[in-house]
Amino acid sequence: MKSTAVWALAALNVLLLAVFVCRMTGENTAVAQVGRPGDYLMIPGEVLGGNNAVVYVIDQSSRQLSAMSYDDSNKKLVTMPPIGLDRYLVAQPTRRR
């Protein structure tokens, strides 16, 4: 009985070592695709004609704007798809006087 448990633990250790080595040597595609974590700015607000408050979320690293609101009647969190802010955040050249 002890011999079986020792062999099972040894096999588990070999499996864990193989997974560890694969994770360290292989390319981590999740990190490569995402990059660094987002830098978020959250602003509370209201929508004219709406009953619920809105939280505007700006992801400064990916330059996107989104919004979230809680619909109390349906008990759901309603989200807006992200909008790219690059065309709005383009720096304007300064004029020299």
Secondary structure, DSSP 8 states (H G I E B T S, - for coil): -HHHHHHHHHHHHHHHHHHHHHHHHS--HHHHHH-S---EEEEEEE-TT-SSEEEEEEETTTTEEEEEEEETTTTEEEE---EE-TTTS--------
